[in-house]
Amino acid sequence: MTEITLYDIYMALGEPALFALGNRSENPQCLVEQGVNRVMSATLADAQTLILDRFKSLTLQDIGGEFISYFNDKGHNS
C-alpha cells in the first residue's frame, strides 16, 4: 500500500477519461465554437496534467490514513 499510487491504479484501469465534458464537435463549422474548442482542449489538458501529477504523489496508504482520520473525527473508532 505504501508504493501503489492513484496513478498506478489509473493506468491499470486503462487511463479512463477524467472529465465528462469536452468538445461537442471536433471539427465545427462555427468560428466561435472552434475558438472555444481550442481553449477548452488546452484547459482540460492542463487540468489533466495537474491531476495526474497529484495522483503520482498519493498512495493507497495516504488515502487509507485520510479515511481513518476522517472516520475518527466523525466519532467512530477504528
Secondary structure, 3 states (H helix, E strand, C coil): CCCCEHHHHHHHCCCCCCCCCCCCCCCCCCHHHHHHHHHHHHHHHHHHHHHHHHHHHCEHHHHHHHHHHHHHHCCCCC
